[in-house]
Amino acid sequence: MTGPARDPGLQPERTRLAWRRTTLTCTVVAVLAARQAAQDTVAAVVLSVVAWLGFLAVAHRRIGAMAATRPPAMPMGGAIATVACVLALAAFAVAVVV
């Protein structure tokens, strides 16, 4: 016996918009980190860009998944990749400042 179809309301739209805002924030942080790191080493710039591209890929996949009527839960691999990219950008920021 199946129950009535779930009405997600505006929750998927809010989540999609939150991912877009987070992606924009990550982009600004990556640009600022790359700009600061460009004065020191090229390797730091490349690593910042790689971390940003990784986050962008995960966010793009998640935004696409939110278009479904009933979006699936975020896979563990995507969550781990997101955390790894954010921590990598934070580590690069600390390395550049120190």
Sequence and secondary structure as in RCSB ss.txt:
>XXXX:A:sequence
MTGPARDPGLQPERTRLAWRRTTLTCTVVAVLAARQAAQDTVAAVVLSVVAWLGFLAVAHRRIGAMAATRPPAMP
MGGAIATVACVLALAAFAVAVVV
>XXXX:A:secstr
        TTHHHHHHHHHHHHHHHHHHHHHHHHHHHHTT HHHHHHHHHHHHHHHHHHHHHHHHTTSSS     
HHHHHHHHHHHHHHHHHHHHHH 
